[in-house]
Amino acid sequence: KTFHFLFSHHHGWSVQMCTTCQMAQVMPRPSEKEITLLYASDDAHFDPYRDQIPVHRAYFHTKIAEIVASWQSDAVLQRKRRRLLDVGCAMGVLLEEAKKAGFIAEGIDMSEAAVKTCVKKGFRVVLGSLTTQTLQTQYDVVTAFEVIEHELDPKKMMKSIYTHLSPGGVVIVTTPGHESLYRKLMGRTWVGYTHPEHLNFFDEETLKRLMHEVGFHNVFVKKDIARPFPLSFALKRACDYFPAFRFILEPLSMIANEFGIRNPVNPWGCIEVIAVK
């Protein structure tokens, strides 16, 4: 494969695009050790997530409801307790919403802080990645919300998800959309690029192609709904991404908080793929 250089990234890496498949990714590929170090001592990484638990809960409640609604016409499926695996389960908010809906919910995450939090909540959660771990269980649903962009080998991850799904099982994957208007407007300052642990940048076509290559069928890709963040929180996070503009972003954040304004855009431009084994 040959690659076209786009721009310098983190740690001496660069974002490049494959001239054959048009997939944008970090090159040269970092080592497993370098990736693991990005997740070491990372409890503080979840502070912004903890600040907005109600936002994530509302989002995951909607996602679980969509899964349940897709089975409404099948009486057998409605009677069966379904088993769900959340890849990259973070603080376990999706697991909680899945449990409320009657799922047997389990998770896996590379963050030790995340695993400890979920275990304290009573969930069975494994430390690691599906590319290095084999779980002795078959699942009816596997979810991976904003995880695939972190994977050193995304195809290997999807093959593992395929293996862990029961026949007819459903996978749901979301990721920042590389073809999004926000990425085109923001260029190299796009929020999807700002995280050093983001190694892959999918668009709808490259994500769909990957799913077909792994063996999934009924592959459907769409733009994901935005998480209902308050505008004040979005502006507060923008201070971290664009510190040079903190002098104006912080006052705007205070004003937005005072009036309870909701963030009208999703700068990640996330896309979602749903597919069946």
C-alpha positions in Angstrom: 0.0 0.0 0.0 1.1 3.6 -0.6 0.0 6.6 1.5 -0.5 10.3 1.0 0.8 12.5 3.8 -1.9 14.8 5.2 -0.2 16.5 8.3 1.9 15.8 11.4 0.0 14.4 14.3 1.1 13.4 17.9 4.3 11.8 19.1 6.0 12.2 15.8 3.3 10.3 14.0 1.4 11.6 11.0 -2.0 11.3 9.5 -1.8 9.8 6.1 -4.4 8.5 3.6 -4.2 5.2 1.7 -4.2 5.9 -2.0 -6.0 2.6 -2.7 -8.9 2.5 -0.2 -8.9 6.2 0.9 -8.7 5.3 4.6 -7.1 8.0 6.7 -5.0 6.7 9.6 -2.0 7.4 11.8 1.3 6.4 10.2 3.7 4.9 11.0 1.6 2.6 13.2 2.5 2.9 16.9 3.4 -0.2 18.8 1.2 -2.1 21.3 3.3 -0.7 24.1 2.9 2.9 23.0 -0.9 2.4 22.8 -1.1 0.8 26.2 0.8 3.8 27.7 -1.9 6.1 26.5 -4.3 4.4 28.8 -2.1 4.1 31.9 -3.1 6.1 35.0 -6.1 7.5 33.1 -8.7 8.1 35.8 -8.6 11.9 35.2 -9.3 11.2 31.5 -12.9 10.4 32.6 -13.5 13.6 34.5 -15.3 15.3 31.6 -17.4 12.1 31.1 -18.4 12.1 34.8 -19.4 15.7 34.6 -22.0 14.9 31.9 -23.3 11.4 33.0 -27.0 12.5 32.4 -26.1 13.4 28.8 -24.5 10.0 28.1 -27.4 8.3 29.9 -30.0 10.0 27.7 -28.0 9.1 24.6 -27.5 5.4 25.5 -31.2 5.1 26.7 -32.2 6.1 23.1 -29.7 3.6 21.6 -30.9 0.7 23.7 -34.5 1.6 22.9 -33.7 1.5 19.2 -32.3 -2.1 19.7 -35.3 -3.2 21.6 -37.7 -1.7 19.1 -36.0 -3.6 16.2 -37.2 -6.8 17.9 -40.8 -5.8 18.7 -42.2 -7.9 15.9 -40.5 -11.1 17.1 -42.3 -12.6 20.1 -39.5 -15.2 20.7 -36.8 -12.5 20.9 -38.9 -10.4 23.3 -39.3 -13.4 25.7 -35.6 -14.2 25.8 -33.1 -12.4 28.0 -30.6 -11.1 25.5 -26.9 -10.9 26.2 -25.0 -7.7 25.3 -21.3 -6.8 25.3 -20.2 -3.2 25.3 -16.7 -2.8 23.9 -15.0 0.3 25.5 -17.7 0.4 28.3 -16.1 3.4 30.1 -18.1 4.2 33.3 -20.8 1.6 32.5 -23.6 4.0 31.6 -24.7 1.9 28.6 -24.5 -1.3 30.7 -26.9 0.3 33.2 -29.3 1.2 30.5 -29.1 -2.2 28.9 -29.7 -3.9 32.2 -32.8 -1.8 32.8 -34.1 -3.0 29.4 -33.7 -6.6 30.4 -30.3 -7.4 28.9 -27.5 -9.4 30.6 -24.9 -6.7 30.1 -21.2 -7.2 30.2 -18.2 -5.1 29.1 -14.6 -4.9 28.2 -12.3 -1.8 28.4 -8.6 -1.0 28.2 -8.8 1.4 31.1 -8.3 0.0 34.5 -10.2 2.9 36.1 -13.2 2.2 33.9 -13.1 -1.6 34.7 -13.0 -0.9 38.4 -15.9 1.5 38.2 -18.1 -1.0 36.3 -17.2 -3.9 38.6 -18.2 -1.8 41.6 -21.6 -1.4 39.9 -21.9 -5.1 39.8 -21.1 -5.8 36.1 -18.9 -8.4 34.7 -16.2 -6.4 32.8 -12.8 -7.6 31.5 -9.7 -5.5 31.3 -8.2 -5.4 27.8 -9.2 -5.3 24.1 -11.1 -7.8 21.9 -8.0 -7.9 19.7 -6.1 -9.5 22.7 -8.8 -11.2 24.7 -11.2 -14.0 23.8 -14.3 -14.1 25.9 -15.9 -17.5 26.4 -19.4 -16.2 25.7 -21.6 -15.6 22.7 -23.6 -12.3 22.6 -26.8 -11.3 20.9 -25.6 -7.7 20.6 -22.1 -6.1 20.6 -21.8 -2.4 20.8 -18.7 -0.3 20.3 -19.4 3.4 20.7 -16.4 5.6 19.6 -13.9 2.8 20.0 -12.8 1.6 16.6 -10.9 4.8 16.0 -8.7 3.8 18.9 -7.8 0.3 17.6 -4.4 -0.5 16.3 -5.9 -3.1 14.0 -9.6 -2.3 13.4 -10.2 -5.2 11.1 -8.9 -7.6 13.8 -11.3 -6.0 16.3 -14.3 -6.4 14.0 -13.3 -10.1 13.3 -13.3 -10.7 17.0 -16.7 -9.0 17.4 -18.0 -11.2 14.6 -16.7 -14.3 16.4 -18.3 -13.3 19.7 -21.7 -12.7 18.1 -24.4 -15.4 18.0 -25.8 -16.2 14.5 -28.2 -13.4 13.7 -26.5 -11.2 16.3 -26.3 -7.4 15.8 -23.3 -5.1 16.0 -23.5 -1.4 16.5 -20.4 0.8 15.9 -20.0 4.6 16.0 -17.0 6.7 15.2 -16.2 10.3 14.3 -17.0 10.8 10.6 -14.0 11.8 8.6 -16.2 13.0 5.8 -18.2 15.3 8.1 -18.6 19.0 7.4 -17.0 19.9 10.7 -13.7 18.0 9.8 -13.7 19.8 6.4 -14.2 23.2 8.0 -11.8 22.7 10.9 -9.0 20.9 9.0 -6.2 19.7 11.2 -7.8 21.3 14.3 -10.9 19.0 14.0 -11.6 17.5 17.4 -11.3 14.0 16.0 -7.6 14.6 15.4 -6.9 16.1 18.8 -6.8 12.8 20.7 -3.4 11.0 20.4 -5.2 7.7 20.9 -7.3 8.2 17.7 -5.5 6.1 15.1 -8.2 5.6 12.4 -10.5 8.0 10.7 -13.4 6.4 8.9 -16.0 7.8 6.6 -19.2 6.0 5.7 -17.7 4.2 2.7 -14.6 2.9 4.4 -16.6 1.8 7.5 -19.2 0.0 5.3 -16.4 -1.7 3.3 -14.7 -3.0 6.5 -18.0 -4.6 7.7 -18.5 -6.4 4.4 -14.9 -7.6 4.4 -15.3 -9.2 7.8 -18.5 -11.0 6.7 -21.4 -9.0 8.1 -24.6 -8.5 6.1 -27.5 -6.1 6.2 -24.9 -3.4 6.7 -26.5 0.0 7.2 -24.5 3.2 7.8 -26.0 6.5 8.9 -25.1 9.8 10.7 -25.4 9.3 14.4 -27.6 11.4 16.6 -25.7 14.1 18.7 -25.4 13.6 22.4 -27.4 16.4 24.1 -24.5 18.3 25.6 -25.2 21.7 27.1 -23.5 24.4 25.0 -21.6 25.6 28.1 -19.9 22.1 28.4 -19.0 22.1 24.7 -17.4 25.6 25.0 -15.6 24.5 28.2 -14.1 21.5 26.3 -13.3 23.8 23.4 -11.0 25.6 25.8 -8.9 22.4 26.0 -8.8 22.0 22.2 -8.1 25.7 21.5 -6.4 27.3 24.5 -5.5 30.4 22.5 -9.2 31.3 22.4 -9.9 30.6 26.1 -10.2 34.3 26.8 -13.5 34.4 24.7 -14.6 30.7 25.1 -14.8 30.8 28.9 -17.1 33.9 29.2 -19.3 32.4 26.4 -19.5 29.1 28.4 -20.7 31.0 31.5 -23.3 32.9 29.5 -24.6 29.6 27.9 -24.7 27.9 31.3 -26.7 30.9 32.7 -29.4 30.5 30.0 -29.3 26.7 29.8 -28.6 26.6 26.0 -28.1 23.2 24.4 -25.2 22.6 22.0 -26.7 22.7 18.5 -23.9 20.9 16.7 -21.9 17.7 17.0 -18.3 18.6 16.0 -17.3 15.0 15.9 -19.8 14.4 13.1 -20.2 10.8 14.3 -21.4 8.0 12.0 -23.1 4.8 13.0 -23.0 1.4 11.4 -25.5 -1.4 12.2 -24.9 -4.9 10.8 -25.9 -8.5 11.3 -23.9 -11.7 11.6 
